[in-house]
Amino acid sequence: MSDRVLCMEFEADFKNVDIARAALQGISAECFGVDTERASDITMAATEAMNNAVEHAESKIVRVEALWN
């Protein structure tokens, strides 16, 4: 399988984290199929990182990059 890259950039706001989480969750499910635990773990880790960026960073923009191979 070739590498797949997902890049998302959004204004640092918790409502945008919810949207990004939903997108990542759908893409993870598509990439990993029946391995729902792996897809869930990736989504949870990314969501925690995004929430931390919104809550603690002084940046106005959050950029997320995920790579699957």
PDB file of N, CA, C and O in Angstrom:
ATOM      1  N   MET A   1       0.851  -1.174   0.000  1.00  0.00           N
ATOM      2  CA  MET A   1       0.000   0.000   0.000  1.00  0.00           C
ATOM      3  C   MET A   1       0.896   1.236   0.000  1.00  0.00           C
ATOM      4  O   MET A   1       1.914   1.272   0.691  1.00  0.00           O
ATOM      5  N   SER A   2       0.519   2.231  -0.764  1.00  0.00           N
ATOM      6  CA  SER A   2       1.295   3.466  -0.791  1.00  0.00           C
ATOM      7  C   SER A   2       0.917   4.334   0.406  1.00  0.00           C
ATOM      8  O   SER A   2      -0.132   4.156   1.026  1.00  0.00           O
ATOM      9  N   ASP A   3       1.800   5.274   0.707  1.00  0.00           N
ATOM     10  CA  ASP A   3       1.529   6.185   1.827  1.00  0.00           C
ATOM     11  C   ASP A   3       0.324   7.054   1.525  1.00  0.00           C
ATOM     12  O   ASP A   3       0.092   7.459   0.386  1.00  0.00           O
ATOM     13  N   ARG A   4      -0.426   7.325   2.561  1.00  0.00           N
ATOM     14  CA  ARG A   4      -1.568   8.239   2.469  1.00  0.00           C
ATOM     15  C   ARG A   4      -1.331   9.336   3.486  1.00  0.00           C
ATOM     16  O   ARG A   4      -0.936   9.067   4.621  1.00  0.00           O
ATOM     17  N   VAL A   5      -1.570  10.562   3.085  1.00  0.00           N
ATOM     18  CA  VAL A   5      -1.335  11.695   3.957  1.00  0.00           C
ATOM     19  C   VAL A   5      -2.623  12.501   4.086  1.00  0.00           C
ATOM     20  O   VAL A   5      -3.310  12.775   3.102  1.00  0.00           O
ATOM     21  N   LEU A   6      -2.928  12.870   5.322  1.00  0.00           N
ATOM     22  CA  LEU A   6      -4.055  13.749   5.597  1.00  0.00           C
ATOM     23  C   LEU A   6      -3.503  14.991   6.272  1.00  0.00           C
ATOM     24  O   LEU A   6      -2.815  14.889   7.287  1.00  0.00           O
ATOM     25  N   CYS A   7      -3.791  16.150   5.726  1.00  0.00           N
ATOM     26  CA  CYS A   7      -3.399  17.421   6.337  1.00  0.00           C
ATOM     27  C   CYS A   7      -4.658  18.246   6.559  1.00  0.00           C
ATOM     28  O   CYS A   7      -5.464  18.432   5.647  1.00  0.00           O
ATOM     29  N   MET A   8      -4.814  18.733   7.773  1.00  0.00           N
ATOM     30  CA  MET A   8      -5.935  19.607   8.105  1.00  0.00           C
ATOM     31  C   MET A   8      -5.376  20.815   8.825  1.00  0.00           C
ATOM     32  O   MET A   8      -4.452  20.697   9.630  1.00  0.00           O
ATOM     33  N   GLU A   9      -5.931  21.962   8.541  1.00  0.00           N
ATOM     34  CA  GLU A   9      -5.531  23.186   9.217  1.00  0.00           C
ATOM     35  C   GLU A   9      -6.815  23.933   9.537  1.00  0.00           C
ATOM     36  O   GLU A   9      -7.679  24.108   8.678  1.00  0.00           O
ATOM     37  N   PHE A  10      -6.928  24.372  10.790  1.00  0.00           N
ATOM     38  CA  PHE A  10      -8.151  25.046  11.194  1.00  0.00           C
ATOM     39  C   PHE A  10      -7.882  26.049  12.303  1.00  0.00           C
ATOM     40  O   PHE A  10      -6.869  25.980  12.999  1.00  0.00           O
ATOM     41  N   GLU A  11      -8.821  26.987  12.449  1.00  0.00           N
ATOM     42  CA  GLU A  11      -8.742  27.972  13.514  1.00  0.00           C
ATOM     43  C   GLU A  11      -8.800  27.247  14.854  1.00  0.00           C
ATOM     44  O   GLU A  11      -9.587  26.317  15.034  1.00  0.00           O
ATOM     45  N   ALA A  12      -7.962  27.679  15.787  1.00  0.00           N
ATOM     46  CA  ALA A  12      -7.861  27.022  17.092  1.00  0.00           C
ATOM     47  C   ALA A  12      -9.121  27.280  17.915  1.00  0.00           C
ATOM     48  O   ALA A  12      -9.226  28.270  18.638  1.00  0.00           O
ATOM     49  N   ASP A  13     -10.062  26.367  17.782  1.00  0.00           N
ATOM     50  CA  ASP A  13     -11.341  26.448  18.482  1.00  0.00           C
ATOM     51  C   ASP A  13     -11.838  25.016  18.696  1.00  0.00           C
ATOM     52  O   ASP A  13     -11.699  24.164  17.818  1.00  0.00           O
ATOM     53  N   PHE A  14     -12.419  24.761  19.876  1.00  0.00           N
ATOM     54  CA  PHE A  14     -12.847  23.396  20.195  1.00  0.00           C
ATOM     55  C   PHE A  14     -13.911  22.868  19.231  1.00  0.00           C
ATOM     56  O   PHE A  14     -13.955  21.667  18.969  1.00  0.00           O
ATOM     57  N   LYS A  15     -14.757  23.732  18.708  1.00  0.00           N
ATOM     58  CA  LYS A  15     -15.772  23.245  17.748  1.00  0.00           C
ATOM     59  C   LYS A  15     -15.098  22.730  16.479  1.00  0.00           C
ATOM     60  O   LYS A  15     -15.588  21.791  15.852  1.00  0.00           O
ATOM     61  N   ASN A  16     -13.987  23.335  16.103  1.00  0.00           N
ATOM     62  CA  ASN A  16     -13.248  22.871  14.940  1.00  0.00           C
ATOM     63  C   ASN A  16     -12.520  21.560  15.224  1.00  0.00           C
ATOM     64  O   ASN A  16     -12.333  20.747  14.319  1.00  0.00           O
ATOM     65  N   VAL A  17     -12.111  21.353  16.468  1.00  0.00           N
ATOM     66  CA  VAL A  17     -11.513  20.065  16.849  1.00  0.00           C
ATOM     67  C   VAL A  17     -12.542  18.953  16.647  1.00  0.00           C
ATOM     68  O   VAL A  17     -12.196  17.872  16.172  1.00  0.00           O
ATOM     69  N   ASP A  18     -13.785  19.205  16.998  1.00  0.00           N
ATOM     70  CA  ASP A  18     -14.841  18.198  16.807  1.00  0.00           C
ATOM     71  C   ASP A  18     -15.003  17.834  15.334  1.00  0.00           C
ATOM     72  O   ASP A  18     -15.171  16.664  14.990  1.00  0.00           O
ATOM     73  N   ILE A  19     -14.953  18.837  14.475  1.00  0.00           N
ATOM     74  CA  ILE A  19     -15.076  18.594  13.034  1.00  0.00           C
ATOM     75  C   ILE A  19     -13.870  17.805  12.522  1.00  0.00           C
ATOM     76  O   ILE A  19     -14.028  16.845  11.768  1.00  0.00           O
ATOM     77  N   ALA A  20     -12.671  18.207  12.931  1.00  0.00           N
ATOM     78  CA  ALA A  20     -11.451  17.509  12.517  1.00  0.00           C
ATOM     79  C   ALA A  20     -11.446  16.076  13.033  1.00  0.00           C
ATOM     80  O   ALA A  20     -11.026  15.163  12.322  1.00  0.00           O
ATOM     81  N   ARG A  21     -11.911  15.870  14.269  1.00  0.00           N
ATOM     82  CA  ARG A  21     -11.979  14.524  14.842  1.00  0.00           C
ATOM     83  C   ARG A  21     -12.889  13.638  14.012  1.00  0.00           C
ATOM     84  O   ARG A  21     -12.540  12.497  13.708  1.00  0.00           O
ATOM     85  N   ALA A  22     -14.047  14.153  13.647  1.00  0.00           N
ATOM     86  CA  ALA A  22     -14.998  13.365  12.855  1.00  0.00           C
ATOM     87  C   ALA A  22     -14.399  12.994  11.493  1.00  0.00           C
ATOM     88  O   ALA A  22     -14.561  11.867  11.026  1.00  0.00           O
ATOM     89  N   ALA A  23     -13.711  13.940  10.866  1.00  0.00           N
ATOM     90  CA  ALA A  23     -13.075  13.654   9.575  1.00  0.00           C
ATOM     91  C   ALA A  23     -11.999  12.593   9.737  1.00  0.00           C
ATOM     92  O   ALA A  23     -11.940  11.642   8.958  1.00  0.00           O
ATOM     93  N   LEU A  24     -11.152  12.748  10.740  1.00  0.00           N
ATOM     94  CA  LEU A  24     -10.082  11.788  10.975  1.00  0.00           C
ATOM     95  C   LEU A  24     -10.640  10.412  11.326  1.00  0.00           C
ATOM     96  O   LEU A  24     -10.098   9.391  10.901  1.00  0.00           O
ATOM     97  N   GLN A  25     -11.710  10.385  12.092  1.00  0.00           N
ATOM     98  CA  GLN A  25     -12.330   9.114  12.463  1.00  0.00           C
ATOM     99  C   GLN A  25     -12.834   8.372  11.223  1.00  0.00           C
ATOM    100  O   GLN A  25     -12.634   7.164  11.094  1.00  0.00           O
ATOM    101  N   GLY A  26     -13.473   9.082  10.332  1.00  0.00           N
ATOM    102  CA  GLY A  26     -13.965   8.467   9.106  1.00  0.00           C
ATOM    103  C   GLY A  26     -12.844   7.961   8.221  1.00  0.00           C
ATOM    104  O   GLY A  26     -12.930   6.865   7.668  1.00  0.00           O
ATOM    105  N   ILE A  27     -11.802   8.748   8.086  1.00  0.00           N
ATOM    106  CA  ILE A  27     -10.672   8.347   7.261  1.00  0.00           C
ATOM    107  C   ILE A  27      -9.939   7.169   7.894  1.00  0.00           C
ATOM    108  O   ILE A  27      -9.535   6.241   7.192  1.00  0.00           O
ATOM    109  N   SER A  28      -9.764   7.199   9.206  1.00  0.00           N
ATOM    110  CA  SER A  28      -9.108   6.085   9.902  1.00  0.00           C
ATOM    111  C   SER A  28      -9.897   4.793   9.708  1.00  0.00           C
ATOM    112  O   SER A  28      -9.317   3.740   9.444  1.00  0.00           O
ATOM    113  N   ALA A  29     -11.202   4.878   9.839  1.00  0.00           N
ATOM    114  CA  ALA A  29     -12.044   3.692   9.657  1.00  0.00           C
ATOM    115  C   ALA A  29     -11.902   3.150   8.241  1.00  0.00           C
ATOM    116  O   ALA A  29     -11.869   1.936   8.038  1.00  0.00           O
ATOM    117  N   GLU A  30     -11.820   4.036   7.275  1.00  0.00           N
ATOM    118  CA  GLU A  30     -11.660   3.618   5.880  1.00  0.00           C
ATOM    119  C   GLU A  30     -10.297   2.955   5.663  1.00  0.00           C
ATOM    120  O   GLU A  30     -10.198   1.941   4.973  1.00  0.00           O
ATOM    121  N   CYS A  31      -9.256   3.530   6.252  1.00  0.00           N
ATOM    122  CA  CYS A  31      -7.899   3.000   6.056  1.00  0.00           C
ATOM    123  C   CYS A  31      -7.684   1.667   6.763  1.00  0.00           C
ATOM    124  O   CYS A  31      -6.995   0.794   6.234  1.00  0.00           O
ATOM    125  N   PHE A  32      -8.262   1.497   7.948  1.00  0.00           N
ATOM    126  CA  PHE A  32      -7.981   0.312   8.746  1.00  0.00           C
ATOM    127  C   PHE A  32      -9.109  -0.712   8.736  1.00  0.00           C
ATOM    128  O   PHE A  32      -8.967  -1.793   9.307  1.00  0.00           O
ATOM    129  N   GLY A  33     -10.214  -0.390   8.102  1.00  0.00           N
ATOM    130  CA  GLY A  33     -11.297  -1.358   7.944  1.00  0.00           C
ATOM    131  C   GLY A  33     -11.742  -1.987   9.250  1.00  0.00           C
ATOM    132  O   GLY A  33     -12.247  -1.301  10.138  1.00  0.00           O
ATOM    133  N   VAL A  34     -11.553  -3.291   9.366  1.00  0.00           N
ATOM    134  CA  VAL A  34     -12.057  -4.021  10.531  1.00  0.00           C
ATOM    135  C   VAL A  34     -11.217  -3.788  11.785  1.00  0.00           C
ATOM    136  O   VAL A  34     -11.634  -4.171  12.878  1.00  0.00           O
ATOM    137  N   ASP A  35     -10.049  -3.173  11.652  1.00  0.00           N
ATOM    138  CA  ASP A  35      -9.195  -2.893  12.815  1.00  0.00           C
ATOM    139  C   ASP A  35      -9.682  -1.610  13.491  1.00  0.00           C
ATOM    140  O   ASP A  35      -8.988  -0.593  13.505  1.00  0.00           O
ATOM    141  N   THR A  36     -10.885  -1.686  14.048  1.00  0.00           N
ATOM    142  CA  THR A  36     -11.513  -0.499  14.640  1.00  0.00           C
ATOM    143  C   THR A  36     -10.761   0.004  15.866  1.00  0.00           C
ATOM    144  O   THR A  36     -10.784   1.201  16.155  1.00  0.00           O
ATOM    145  N   GLU A  37     -10.098  -0.889  16.588  1.00  0.00           N
ATOM    146  CA  GLU A  37      -9.339  -0.449  17.759  1.00  0.00           C
ATOM    147  C   GLU A  37      -8.184   0.463  17.340  1.00  0.00           C
ATOM    148  O   GLU A  37      -7.935   1.488  17.975  1.00  0.00           O
ATOM    149  N   ARG A  38      -7.495   0.094  16.289  1.00  0.00           N
ATOM    150  CA  ARG A  38      -6.381   0.920  15.803  1.00  0.00           C
ATOM    151  C   ARG A  38      -6.894   2.277  15.323  1.00  0.00           C
ATOM    152  O   ARG A  38      -6.307   3.311  15.641  1.00  0.00           O
ATOM    153  N   ALA A  39      -7.973   2.276  14.570  1.00  0.00           N
ATOM    154  CA  ALA A  39      -8.560   3.530  14.087  1.00  0.00           C
ATOM    155  C   ALA A  39      -8.994   4.405  15.261  1.00  0.00           C
ATOM    156  O   ALA A  39      -8.796   5.620  15.245  1.00  0.00           O
ATOM    157  N   SER A  40      -9.581   3.785  16.269  1.00  0.00           N
ATOM    158  CA  SER A  40     -10.025   4.519  17.451  1.00  0.00           C
ATOM    159  C   SER A  40      -8.845   5.102  18.229  1.00  0.00           C
ATOM    160  O   SER A  40      -8.906   6.239  18.697  1.00  0.00           O
ATOM    161  N   ASP A  41      -7.774   4.323  18.366  1.00  0.00           N
ATOM    162  CA  ASP A  41      -6.580   4.800  19.075  1.00  0.00           C
ATOM    163  C   ASP A  41      -5.960   6.009  18.375  1.00  0.00           C
ATOM    164  O   ASP A  41      -5.570   6.977  19.029  1.00  0.00           O
ATOM    165  N   ILE A  42      -5.872   5.952  17.064  1.00  0.00           N
ATOM    166  CA  ILE A  42      -5.308   7.059  16.299  1.00  0.00           C
ATOM    167  C   ILE A  42      -6.170   8.303  16.453  1.00  0.00           C
ATOM    168  O   ILE A  42      -5.659   9.402  16.669  1.00  0.00           O
ATOM    169  N   THR A  43      -7.471   8.123  16.341  1.00  0.00           N
ATOM    170  CA  THR A  43      -8.388   9.252  16.468  1.00  0.00           C
ATOM    171  C   THR A  43      -8.297   9.859  17.863  1.00  0.00           C
ATOM    172  O   THR A  43      -8.275  11.082  18.000  1.00  0.00           O
ATOM    173  N   MET A  44      -8.243   9.030  18.892  1.00  0.00           N
ATOM    174  CA  MET A  44      -8.174   9.531  20.259  1.00  0.00           C
ATOM    175  C   MET A  44      -6.879  10.306  20.507  1.00  0.00           C
ATOM    176  O   MET A  44      -6.904  11.379  21.110  1.00  0.00           O
ATOM    177  N   ALA A  45      -5.758   9.769  20.046  1.00  0.00           N
ATOM    178  CA  ALA A  45      -4.467  10.440  20.235  1.00  0.00           C
ATOM    179  C   ALA A  45      -4.451  11.795  19.521  1.00  0.00           C
ATOM    180  O   ALA A  45      -4.001  12.792  20.085  1.00  0.00           O
ATOM    181  N   ALA A  46      -4.933  11.825  18.303  1.00  0.00           N
ATOM    182  CA  ALA A  46      -4.961  13.079  17.548  1.00  0.00           C
ATOM    183  C   ALA A  46      -5.908  14.087  18.195  1.00  0.00           C
ATOM    184  O   ALA A  46      -5.606  15.279  18.240  1.00  0.00           O
ATOM    185  N   THR A  47      -7.037  13.624  18.691  1.00  0.00           N
ATOM    186  CA  THR A  47      -7.993  14.515  19.351  1.00  0.00           C
ATOM    187  C   THR A  47      -7.385  15.127  20.605  1.00  0.00           C
ATOM    188  O   THR A  47      -7.549  16.322  20.852  1.00  0.00           O
ATOM    189  N   GLU A  48      -6.693  14.330  21.391  1.00  0.00           N
ATOM    190  CA  GLU A  48      -6.018  14.852  22.585  1.00  0.00           C
ATOM    191  C   GLU A  48      -4.991  15.912  22.202  1.00  0.00           C
ATOM    192  O   GLU A  48      -4.908  16.963  22.837  1.00  0.00           O
ATOM    193  N   ALA A  49      -4.215  15.635  21.169  1.00  0.00           N
ATOM    194  CA  ALA A  49      -3.207  16.602  20.717  1.00  0.00           C
ATOM    195  C   ALA A  49      -3.857  17.898  20.231  1.00  0.00           C
ATOM    196  O   ALA A  49      -3.377  18.991  20.534  1.00  0.00           O
ATOM    197  N   MET A  50      -4.946  17.770  19.478  1.00  0.00           N
ATOM    198  CA  MET A  50      -5.644  18.966  18.987  1.00  0.00           C
ATOM    199  C   MET A  50      -6.241  19.762  20.140  1.00  0.00           C
ATOM    200  O   MET A  50      -6.126  20.987  20.174  1.00  0.00           O
ATOM    201  N   ASN A  51      -6.879  19.075  21.086  1.00  0.00           N
ATOM    202  CA  ASN A  51      -7.436  19.771  22.252  1.00  0.00           C
ATOM    203  C   ASN A  51      -6.346  20.491  23.034  1.00  0.00           C
ATOM    204  O   ASN A  51      -6.539  21.630  23.460  1.00  0.00           O
ATOM    205  N   ASN A  52      -5.202  19.839  23.228  1.00  0.00           N
ATOM    206  CA  ASN A  52      -4.087  20.473  23.937  1.00  0.00           C
ATOM    207  C   ASN A  52      -3.587  21.698  23.187  1.00  0.00           C
ATOM    208  O   ASN A  52      -3.272  22.716  23.803  1.00  0.00           O
ATOM    209  N   ALA A  53      -3.510  21.610  21.871  1.00  0.00           N
ATOM    210  CA  ALA A  53      -3.066  22.751  21.079  1.00  0.00           C
ATOM    211  C   ALA A  53      -4.020  23.927  21.226  1.00  0.00           C
ATOM    212  O   ALA A  53      -3.583  25.070  21.360  1.00  0.00           O
ATOM    213  N   VAL A  54      -5.311  23.654  21.202  1.00  0.00           N
ATOM    214  CA  VAL A  54      -6.307  24.722  21.351  1.00  0.00           C
ATOM    215  C   VAL A  54      -6.251  25.317  22.756  1.00  0.00           C
ATOM    216  O   VAL A  54      -6.300  26.536  22.920  1.00  0.00           O
ATOM    217  N   GLU A  55      -6.149  24.460  23.758  1.00  0.00           N
ATOM    218  CA  GLU A  55      -6.209  24.922  25.143  1.00  0.00           C
ATOM    219  C   GLU A  55      -4.929  25.604  25.610  1.00  0.00           C
ATOM    220  O   GLU A  55      -4.993  26.588  26.347  1.00  0.00           O
ATOM    221  N   HIS A  56      -3.769  25.099  25.195  1.00  0.00           N
ATOM    222  CA  HIS A  56      -2.513  25.554  25.799  1.00  0.00           C
ATOM    223  C   HIS A  56      -1.603  26.367  24.880  1.00  0.00           C
ATOM    224  O   HIS A  56      -0.778  27.142  25.365  1.00  0.00           O
ATOM    225  N   ALA A  57      -1.737  26.209  23.584  1.00  0.00           N
ATOM    226  CA  ALA A  57      -0.852  26.938  22.661  1.00  0.00           C
ATOM    227  C   ALA A  57      -1.416  28.337  22.431  1.00  0.00           C
ATOM    228  O   ALA A  57      -2.617  28.569  22.567  1.00  0.00           O
ATOM    229  N   GLU A  58      -0.554  29.235  22.092  1.00  0.00           N
ATOM    230  CA  GLU A  58      -1.004  30.602  21.810  1.00  0.00           C
ATOM    231  C   GLU A  58      -1.239  30.825  20.325  1.00  0.00           C
ATOM    232  O   GLU A  58      -1.501  31.948  19.895  1.00  0.00           O
ATOM    233  N   SER A  59      -1.145  29.763  19.545  1.00  0.00           N
ATOM    234  CA  SER A  59      -1.356  29.859  18.113  1.00  0.00           C
ATOM    235  C   SER A  59      -2.838  30.038  17.802  1.00  0.00           C
ATOM    236  O   SER A  59      -3.702  29.586  18.553  1.00  0.00           O
ATOM    237  N   LYS A  60      -3.111  30.688  16.708  1.00  0.00           N
ATOM    238  CA  LYS A  60      -4.499  30.870  16.269  1.00  0.00           C
ATOM    239  C   LYS A  60      -4.918  29.764  15.299  1.00  0.00           C
ATOM    240  O   LYS A  60      -6.101  29.605  15.000  1.00  0.00           O
ATOM    241  N   ILE A  61      -3.935  29.001  14.811  1.00  0.00           N
ATOM    242  CA  ILE A  61      -4.187  27.952  13.820  1.00  0.00           C
ATOM    243  C   ILE A  61      -3.633  26.627  14.355  1.00  0.00           C
ATOM    244  O   ILE A  61      -2.559  26.590  14.954  1.00  0.00           O
ATOM    245  N   VAL A  62      -4.381  25.546  14.130  1.00  0.00           N
ATOM    246  CA  VAL A  62      -3.917  24.195  14.454  1.00  0.00           C
ATOM    247  C   VAL A  62      -3.754  23.453  13.132  1.00  0.00           C
ATOM    248  O   VAL A  62      -4.650  23.460  12.287  1.00  0.00           O
ATOM    249  N   ARG A  63      -2.613  22.820  12.968  1.00  0.00           N
ATOM    250  CA  ARG A  63      -2.356  22.021  11.770  1.00  0.00           C
ATOM    251  C   ARG A  63      -2.114  20.580  12.206  1.00  0.00           C
ATOM    252  O   ARG A  63      -1.308  20.312  13.097  1.00  0.00           O
ATOM    253  N   VAL A  64      -2.825  19.661  11.563  1.00  0.00           N
ATOM    254  CA  VAL A  64      -2.721  18.244  11.861  1.00  0.00           C
ATOM    255  C   VAL A  64      -2.273  17.529  10.600  1.00  0.00           C
ATOM    256  O   VAL A  64      -2.822  17.745   9.520  1.00  0.00           O
ATOM    257  N   GLU A  65      -1.274  16.679  10.745  1.00  0.00           N
ATOM    258  CA  GLU A  65      -0.830  15.854   9.620  1.00  0.00           C
ATOM    259  C   GLU A  65      -0.807  14.412  10.100  1.00  0.00           C
ATOM    260  O   GLU A  65      -0.227  14.102  11.141  1.00  0.00           O
ATOM    261  N   ALA A  66      -1.439  13.538   9.337  1.00  0.00           N
ATOM    262  CA  ALA A  66      -1.457  12.108   9.653  1.00  0.00           C
ATOM    263  C   ALA A  66      -0.978  11.356   8.413  1.00  0.00           C
ATOM    264  O   ALA A  66      -1.344  11.688   7.285  1.00  0.00           O
ATOM    265  N   LEU A  67      -0.163  10.347   8.645  1.00  0.00           N
ATOM    266  CA  LEU A  67       0.390   9.543   7.557  1.00  0.00           C
ATOM    267  C   LEU A  67       0.075   8.085   7.799  1.00  0.00           C
ATOM    268  O   LEU A  67       0.330   7.564   8.885  1.00  0.00           O
ATOM    269  N   TRP A  68      -0.480   7.420   6.796  1.00  0.00           N
ATOM    270  CA  TRP A  68      -0.714   5.979   6.857  1.00  0.00           C
ATOM    271  C   TRP A  68       0.119   5.344   5.779  1.00  0.00           C
ATOM    272  O   TRP A  68       0.285   5.915   4.701  1.00  0.00           O
ATOM    273  N   ASN A  69       0.648   4.168   6.053  1.00  0.00           N
ATOM    274  CA  ASN A  69       1.335   3.430   4.995  1.00  0.00           C
ATOM    275  C   ASN A  69       0.906   1.992   5.006  1.00  0.00           C
ATOM    276  O   ASN A  69       1.374   1.201   4.187  1.00  0.00           O
TER     277      ASN A  69
END
